[in-house]
Amino acid sequence: MTANPMSRLFRRVFPGRNPLATHGDRIEGAVLALGAVVALLAVPVAAAVGSDIYATHEARVEVEQKSRTQVDAVLLDDTPSMSRGPGGEAVVETTAATASWRMPDGTARRGVVRAPYGAEAGTTLRVWVNLNGDVTEPPMTNQGAAFNAIFSALLLWALIVGAMALLFGLVRFVHMRIRLRWWQLEWELTAPDWTGR
């Protein structure tokens, strides 16, 4: 009758007075227990880091939402036909194009925007601009800030757990090498009695 996985894991971590358990088995168990404890303690640490990142990003969201606005930009020239790669696939979907737009205060601006291939002069595009009227990236949203914070927290926790798993794997590997070396030495002492050589 085989023991369930939890009891096997418990016996691996705490070999107790098992006469077959070596010092290496006890070290392996201690490292496994340490890894489990560190993984559990890493949860609130990762959550705190994620919370800090969210707070930082939340301030950035507020600044960017206030300092960036979307305007209508009108293309001044036709854009070229779509560029295709060796296999006939489109390499990129947009190209640089010159356009003009008006700021909310009515100031006319002109600059380079990203436009689809084959767009004709006079086509209107929505672009994001900063307070100076320069084209910029869209502002970060609250959802984007939350995603970054959650992703960072999970990544930190995964790195800690991965480091503990790597440590356990290294200890197990070294223990196995030592065990195999001892078995080999014992066999070299025992083999002459068994084989008569």
Secondary structure, DSSP 8 states (H G I E B T S, - for coil): ----HHHHHHHHH--TT-TT--HHHHHHHHHHHHHHHHHHHHHHHHHHHHHHHHHHHHHHHHHHHHH-EEEEEEESS------B-TTS-BS-SEEEEEEEEE-TTS-EEEEEEEEETT--TT-EEEEEE-TTS-B------HHHHHHHHHHHHHHHHHHHHHHHHHHHHHHHHHHHHHHHHHHHHHHHHHHHHHH--
